[in-house]
């Protein structure tokens, strides 16, 4: 499905007009090792990054001002947090964006599940062991991450986080040992024993691989841990959902526009601590095809033949970042409230409409980085 309104953007497959995508986030609580008490992530269990494509900003401003007047919203910057009592306004903003064919791309990340994904990818099925990329490996990784999300106690996640914060052989082996204990404990449980047995075998293989690698490299334990990034204060940060979400939205745009990114501009809400990390992340994914490191991602495209421009701006400078914040906040609250409270009907209608119009073939809509059993369908 090519979303309505893009016919004018193309001329025989080439962009003929510019389109700006405004990106803003909701649920940011730092890197994932900053997990709060009992992995509650300080009351923000989900991270959301939303991108809204705008080609005629003046028309958008006019309509948003009409909606503000209709819903008696005071002048000033639109902030999702201040609109919690105005779900009807949020619904009408999203309805309007869809009515004009504004391309919408949203990444939703369950932070606890995100840790389980990293445990799977770096300790149980690490790339240093040469597993072939493709649909079968993606399915296996997802199955293992689902299992860990459902069964792993906080102690297992704590050990992995500790290994990230203080990388060492001892912390790696402790993390692997707790993963093995988890598998052994569930070996006789119907419905769980097969994957539990697989986890035990994965731990044994990973441990043996590490012991072989360390004979040549005393720092081989680092190959079983996610590499940290460094913010503007040179502080190390791990497992940033901001970075992976941004990279995937960029690759989804590349899929959506068929690798024709000339004329596409990305404007991200100002991120003083993370701007250098995001810029480096963009350059890194653009270079992957030259290094034969393109991941298997059927719903995004990491082979970049053209590059979008990328800048940062403050949200009060224009309506684009403000409506991206509205969309991100709506998706975050919908998933958060679905766990513990009744979701407002207007909020539910807005987000479920976004989910229902999502199209994995083009990258459009909401990508849910959650356990399989937690995926929402409209």
N, C-alpha and C positions, 0 to 999 in steps of 0.2 A: 504494500500500500504506500503510495506517495501522497503525503498529506496535502490537503487542498491548500491552494495559495502558492504552492511551489512551482506551478507551471510557468509563472512569470519569472521565476528565478533561473530557469534553465533555457538554454538555446542550443539544441542538439547536444545535450548532456553537459554543457559548460555554464557556469554561473555568469549571468549577465547583470545582475544587480547585487549590491552588497547586503548582507544580513548580519546583524549583530546578535550574539547570544550573551545574555546576562546571567551570571552564575552567582547564587548565594546559598547559604547552608543553614541548617537548623540542627540543634542537638550536639553542638561541638563541645567536647569536654577534654580536649587535648588528645595526646596519643593514647593508644589502648592500654598501655601499662598503667596509665592513670585511671585505675578501674574503680576507685571508691571502695566502700565497705561491702564485702560479699558480692563483688562484681555488680553493684547497682549503678555504677557509672554516674554517681551523684544525681540520681533520679533522671538520667537521660540515657536510656538503654539503646536508643536508635540515633544514628547519624543520617542526615539527608542532605544531598546536594542537588539543587534544581537548576536547570538551564532553560531559559525562555528566549526563543528567537523572535526578533522584532525587525521589521523592514521599514515601517512607517511609524516612528515614535510619536510624532505629533498627533496622529489619529488615536493612538493608545492613550496619550495624556488626556485628550478630550473626553474619551469614554470613561476613563477612570475617575475624572473629576465629576462627571455626571453621576456615577455610582456613589461617589463620596457624598454628594449632595443628597441623593435619594436616601442614603442610610445614615445621614447626619453624622458623618465622620469629620472631626475637626481638621483644620488645615495643618500642614506639616508633613514630615516624612512618614510614609506608611511602614509600620513595623508589625510583623506577624504577632508578636507577643501582646501588642495592644489591641489586637483584633479578635481575641478569644471570645469576646461577647458579641461578635458580629459575624457568625458563621454564614449567614445569608449573603453578606457582602462578599465573603471569600468564595462562596459558590458562584456568585454572579461574575466575579473576576475570572475564575477558571472557565466558566461557560463562555464568556466573551473571548478569551484567548483561543478557545477551540473554534468558536464561530468564525474567526478571521484566519484560521489556519496557522496560528503561531506554533511552530514546532516546539514541543515540550519534551525534555529529557530529564528524568529523575533517577538518582541512585539512592536507594534505601539500604542501610547497613545495620543489622542486628550486631551490636558490638561484642556480645559474648560469643555469638556464632563466628564472628570475624576472628577471634582468638583461636577457636577450634579449627578454622580453615588454615591458619598459619601453623598450628601444631601438625596438622596433616601434611601440609606442603613442605615443611622444613624438617620434621623429625620422623614421621612415619613413611612418607613417600618423597624423600628429598631429591632435588634435581641432580645432586652429585652422584646418585646411583644410576643415572642414565635411563630412567623410565621414558618410554616413547610418548610424546604428546599426541593427543587425539581424543575422540569421543569416549573410548573405553576408559582411558585414564581419568578424564574429567568426571565420568560417572563414578568411578571408584573413589576419587577424592571427595566428591560430594557425599557419597554413602558413608565414608569414614567420618567426615566432619559432622554429618547428621548424628551419627552414633555418639561421638564425643559430646556434642551439644546436649543430647538427651541423658547421657549416662555419667559423664565425667564430673566428679565432685570438684568443689572449688580448689581443693588441694592440688589437683592435677594442673589446673590453670595457673595457680600460684607458682608452682614449680617452673612452669614454662616462662612466666613473666620474670621470675627471679633470674633465670638463665639469661634472659635478654638484658636485664639491668646489670648483672655481674657475670659476663660471659666467662666460662671456665669449663674445664673437663668435668670437674666435680658436679657443677650445676647441670650440665647436659646429661650426665649419667643418672643423676637423681630424677630428672624429668622423665627420661626413658624408663627408669625403674617403676615410677608411679603409673606410667601408661601400661607397662606390662602387668602390674598388679591389678589394674582395672580390667584388663582382658581376662586374666586368670580368674578373677572373682565372678565373671559372668559366663564362664565356659559351660556351665551346666544349666543355664537359664534358657528355656525354650523361646525361640524367636530372637534370641540374642547371641547364641553360642557360635554361630557361623562367623559373624563379623568379629566377635570377641577373639575367636581363634585366629582370624586374620590379623587383628591388631597385635596379638602376641608374636606372631611370625614377623610382622613388620618391624617390631621393636628389636627382635633378635637380629634381623638382617641389618637394620640401621646401626646397631651397636657394633656388629662385626665390621661393617663398612668403616665406621669411625676408627676402630682400633687399627685397621689396615692403613687408613689415610694418615693417621698421626705418626706412623713410622717415618713418613717423608715430610710431614708438616706438623710441627708442634701446636699450631693454631687451628688444626683441622676441625675442632669443635665449632668454629665459626660458620662452617658450611652447613650446620644443622640448626642455625638460628637466623632469623630475619635480620638483614643489615640495617643499622640505624641510619637515620638522616640527621642533619644538623641544622638547627634553626639559626636565626640571625645572631643569637647570643652564643653560638657554638655549642648549645646544649643538645645532647643526643635525644632523639625521639624515635619511638618504634611503632610500627603498625599503624600508620596514620590513615584512617578512613578517608580523610580529606584528599590525600594524594591518590590513592587507588580509585576513588570515586571520580576525581577530576580526569585521571588518565582514561578511565572507561567511558566517560561522557565524550571526551575528545575522540576516542576510537569509534563510538557510536555515531557521532557527527560524520566521521570519515565514511562509515558505512552508508549512512543516510544520504549523503551527497555524492556517493559513488566515487570517492577519492578526489572529488573536485572541490577543494577547499579555498581556492582563490576567490577572494571576495567575502570570505567568512571571517568575522571578527569576534573574538572572545573577550568579554569584560568580566572579570571576577571581582566580587566585593573585596575591599582592601583587607589584606591579611599580613600585617606587619611582621609577625613572627615566622610565617610560612611562605612568604612570596618567593624567596630564593629556591626553596624546596619544590614548589609547584613549577617554577620556570625550568629547573633542572629536570623535573619529571616529564615535562612536555618534550624537552630536547631528547631525553632518553628514549621515550617511546617512538619518537620520529626516527631515531637511528637504529631501532631494533632490526629492521629489514636488512640493513647493511651488515649486521653482525649475525645473521641467521638465528635470531633469538625471538622470533615472532611467536607469541603464545597461541594455543588453539582457543579461539573465541568465536563461535559461529554467529553470535548476535552483536558483534562489533568487529571493527577492521583495523588492525594495528599495522597495516602496510600503508604508509603515508607517502603519496606521490607529490602532494602539495601540502603546504602548511598554512594554518590559520594564524592570523595575528593574535597577540595575547597581551592584555594590559590589565591593570588594577585601577579601581576607582572607588570613591566613597559613595555610599548608597544615597546620600542626600542630593547627589549631583544630578540624578535623573530617575525617571520612573521605572526603567528596565530592571535595575537591581532591586527596587522595592517590590515589584510584582514577583520577581524570582524568590524573594524572601517570603512573600505571602504563600506561594506554592510550596516551598520547602517546609514552612511551618505547618501548613495544613496536612501534608503527608506525614510529618513526624508525629503530630498530635493524634492523627487517626490511628496509626499503628500503636502508639504508646497507650492511648485510651482503650483500645480494643482489648488490651491485656487485663485491665483492672477496673474499667468503668464503662458506662454506657456512652457510646459515641453520639455526638449531636447529629441528628438526621441530615441537616444541610451539609455539615462537614463530611459525613459518610457519603452522601450523594456526590459531592465534588470529587473526592478522592477515588471512589469506586468508578466514576466515569473515566477518570484518568487511567485506571487499571484496565477497564474494559476496552479502551481504545488503543492500548499498548500493542505494538506489533514487533515481535522479535526479529522478523525478517528485515526490517528497515532500521531497527534500533530505537524507534519512537516509543515514548511512554515511560513507564515505571519499571526499573530493574530492581528486583527484590533480592538482596544478599542476605537471605534468611534460611533457616532449616527448611527442608522440603515440606514438612508438616505444617509450617507456619506461613507458607505462601498464600496470599490472599487472591481470590478470584472474584470478580464482580458478577 
